Amino acid sequence: DVAAHDAARAASISRTGAAAEANARAAAGEALQRQGLACVEAPRIDPDVSGFARGGLRLDFVSVTVTCEVSFLDLKFLPFIPDSQVLSSTSVSPIDIFRERR
């Protein structure tokens, strides 16, 4: 949840859609690293920054979904624990309308 939240917030304070997408991906990656979560494969980070295309002073949102497959192989001594689990979280944040958009 933290990675998706941080990513959505980073995107929402960006000035352009392209910057929002890049900032979301960077923030999610940093949050996963801070938490010590190692995904089996690269995490999937899906930002929706289409609200930037509308512009103006209307309230729009960005959303970011972060999906990560986490390995539980180090807990293999417990027979009821699966080898891995896919975790996914989505967070939504309002685009900062007072920040100049380009």
Secondary structure in CASP SS format (residue, H / E / C, confidence):
PFRMAT SS
TARGET T0000
AUTHOR 0000-0000-0000
METHOD secondary structure of the structure
MODEL  1
D C 1.00
V H 1.00
A H 1.00
A H 1.00
H H 1.00
D H 1.00
A H 1.00
A H 1.00
R H 1.00
A H 1.00
A H 1.00
S H 1.00
I C 1.00
S C 1.00
R C 1.00
T C 1.00
G H 1.00
A H 1.00
A H 1.00
A H 1.00
E H 1.00
A H 1.00
N H 1.00
A H 1.00
R H 1.00
A H 1.00
A H 1.00
A H 1.00
G H 1.00
E H 1.00
A H 1.00
L H 1.00
Q H 1.00
R H 1.00
Q H 1.00
G C 1.00
L C 1.00
A C 1.00
C E 1.00
V C 1.00
E C 1.00
A C 1.00
P C 1.00
R E 1.00
I E 1.00
D E 1.00
P E 1.00
D E 1.00
V C 1.00
S H 1.00
G H 1.00
F H 1.00
A H 1.00
R C 1.00
G C 1.00
G C 1.00
L C 1.00
R C 1.00
L C 1.00
D C 1.00
F E 1.00
V E 1.00
S E 1.00
V E 1.00
T E 1.00
V E 1.00
T E 1.00
C E 1.00
E E 1.00
V E 1.00
S E 1.00
F C 1.00
L H 1.00
D H 1.00
L H 1.00
K C 1.00
F C 1.00
L C 1.00
P C 1.00
F C 1.00
I C 1.00
P C 1.00
D C 1.00
S E 1.00
Q E 1.00
V E 1.00
L E 1.00
S E 1.00
S E 1.00
T E 1.00
S E 1.00
V E 1.00
S E 1.00
P E 1.00
I C 1.00
D C 1.00
I C 1.00
F C 1.00
R C 1.00
E C 1.00
R C 1.00
R C 1.00
END
